[in-house]
Amino acid sequence: MSDGRIYNFSAGPSMMPLPVLEKAAAQMLNYEGSGMSVMEMSHRSKYYDDIINGAQDVLRRVLNIPDNYKILFMQGGATMQFSAIPLNLMVTGKADYAITGNFARNAAKEARKFGTVQIAATSEADNFTWIPTQDQLNLDPTADYFYFCANNTIFGTEWHYDPETGNVPLVADMSSNILSKPVDVSKYGLIYAGAQKNMGPAGMAVVIIREDLMGHYRENMPVLLDFALTADKNSMYNTPPTYTIYMMKLVAEWVEQMGGVEAMAKLADKRSSMLYEFLDSSELFKGAAQKASRSRMNVTFRTGDDELDKKFIKESIEAGMTNLKGHRLVGGMRASIYNAMPVEGVEYLIDFMQKFEKNNK
Ligand SMILES: *Cc1c(COP(=O)(O)O)cnc(C)c1O
């Protein structure tokens, strides 16, 4: 890699595409002749209007978002949506949740403050190593929505199908796999994602919502959590995270130039299958997630020996890689390989793992 940059396997905030960083650097002091940085700009200026509207346009193209869906930019990260979703979508007061990881569990915990949460499925007893199949979902046809986390960043599992829920709106947390594959948005009521995994720097969530799901009146609705008001104000009721939105626009433009989400999916398949093939052939390393549920974005693995895991992480840093330590809820290692991770980064990691295995037989 250039300029002393290293392979960063962080789960988030994570690696950004190099051309995006370069473009942002080139535009840092004087954005398109405005005489100022995007950071210094009024969000009510013509320049900024073009940025925020352009960010929506490029996302709409890249994710093929139908016209009857709004794109909202909201602060508070993905976690704020744990509250915003029940506040806006629990119309009769009950929703189904699939608990496949820590973030889904926290979302359900928050939703319980506002209504009844029904557990449609849970893999908690197996430390979240698997994703339920359609048959394993216990669905209430009268629920206000069905909630799931499309990619479990901590545990390294991913849903490889869109759940069928009939008329019940499908709500998905795609924080760690958005922009990594084509999605049929029309099957969903709401998709949201925190920006800092696969879309840009931290500071906001993107919410893609079918228009008819907005506008549910609730007394004492916090003004900044109201989807209808946010849509009405074009995500600028107050000052939005202006620089994060600008960076996300650059990332989405980069995805488009690279060949769109189809190209991102091919690369994600390539990176993850290389790594899983190696894990399956290794006598030292073992994948943590069940095979059918493996994530293309976050690969969790371990040696089975805590001391050896520690040694691995220490030596990986010396070898020029970073953030391979697993989340404390899983232990071991985790390689987060989002869109911005070059294939060479994964090749470099596998090469290192092979050598480590040889030296620690
Ligand atoms: C990181 C993450 C979150 C939490 O994101 P914040 O922006 O820190 O609130 C929620 N869901 C998933 C799937 C994540 O990966």
The ligand as a Tripos MOL2 file, in Angstrom:
@<TRIPOS>MOLECULE
LIG
   15    15     1     0     0
SMALL
NO_CHARGES

@<TRIPOS>ATOM
      1 C1        -21.8470   -0.9910   14.2700 C.3       1 LIG1
      2 C2        -23.2250   -1.5110   14.2000 C.ar      1 LIG1
      3 C3        -24.2760   -0.9280   14.9230 C.ar      1 LIG1
      4 C4        -24.0560    0.2350   15.8770 C.3       1 LIG1
      5 O1        -23.6190    1.3340   15.1700 O.3       1 LIG1
      6 P1        -23.4280    2.7670   15.8580 P.3       1 LIG1
      7 O2        -23.3370    3.6770   14.6870 O.co2     1 LIG1
      8 O3        -22.1860    2.6830   16.6640 O.co2     1 LIG1
      9 O4        -24.6160    3.0490   16.6820 O.co2     1 LIG1
     10 C5        -25.5360   -1.4520   14.7730 C.ar      1 LIG1
     11 N1        -25.7760   -2.4850   13.9490 N.ar      1 LIG1
     12 C6        -24.7840   -3.0810   13.2580 C.ar      1 LIG1
     13 C7        -25.0940   -4.2290   12.3680 C.3       1 LIG1
     14 C8        -23.4830   -2.6060   13.3580 C.ar      1 LIG1
     15 O5        -22.5050   -3.2020   12.6610 O.3       1 LIG1
@<TRIPOS>BOND
     1     1     2 1
     2     2     3 ar
     3     2    14 ar
     4     3     4 1
     5     3    10 ar
     6     4     5 1
     7     5     6 1
     8     6     7 2
     9     6     8 1
    10     6     9 1
    11    10    11 ar
    12    11    12 ar
    13    12    13 1
    14    12    14 ar
    15    14    15 1
@<TRIPOS>SUBSTRUCTURE
     1 LIG1         1 GROUP 0 **** ****
